[in-house]
Amino acid sequence: MNKTENKIYIVGMGPGAEDMMTGQAIKALEVSDIIIGYTVYIQLLGEKFQNKELLSTPMRKEKERCKLCFEKAQAGKTVAMVCSGDAGIYGLASLMYEIGTDYPDVALEVIPGITAANSGAAVLGAPLNHDFCTISLSDLLTPWETIEKRLLAAAEGDFVIALYNPSSHKRKDYLARACEILLRVLEPERPCGYVENIGRDETKATVCRLDELKDAQVNMFTTVFIGDRGTEIIDGKLVTKRGYQIER
Ligand code: SAH
């Protein structure tokens, strides 16, 4: 990876811990002059990159953050814009391409990261081992009717579902509402799980049934998994079978 002018790396940092970042992501941060991101992710970076110019903007200032990256890159700096998990999964990669049409002299490169569905699945066992989909319960950018439609379609299609943004201060009952919709199609015993604070201190995993998930209190740093027809709990782990026949 060479240092180039007018370049922005859009870097997925993974869930938090530095050893869950890819080697490519670390290299991109190393060759960058400036690292820009949401305050929490900049703080997560720790000691290693403290010699860089670190700029943070608060939540909800996404467009400003993207523009700041382009302005710095136009001034000749190599910029890394950091997002948690993967920048192309409920992250800012697409907004960067949209805004980038105003800055044709700036090159963009997306560096993939481990998304919460992957890192959370590893904590729980192997819940995504067949066809799965991700659905975000945040209705800030997507109307709730659309979210409902997707939940029902996923349940009817027998997908394993990874739910992102299952809760926030203003949306405490969204997970319960989502479970009620899924229970129209799925049985109450359906194996589920959720993981809080993946890759950070106090990672907590819980395995439960769909009707128990409905009453679970989760925070915004939680990823939720709903199994498909072939999902089982094996020795406390959430496991979605692919259909291999095991002869014993
Ligand atoms: N780009 C991120 C997702 C951002 S949306 C990614 O690829 O992972 C924010 C949601 O992601 C959170 O509400 C939560 O559902 C999930 N998430 C992100 N980091 C997490 C973590 N460390 N532990 C648990 N869930 C996390």
Residues whose N, C-alpha, C, O or C-beta is under 5 A from the ligand:
A	BS01	SAH	P15 G16 S84 G85 D86 A87 I89 Y90 G91 I114 T115 A116 L163 Y164 N165 P166 V195 E196 N197 I198 M220 F221 T222 T223
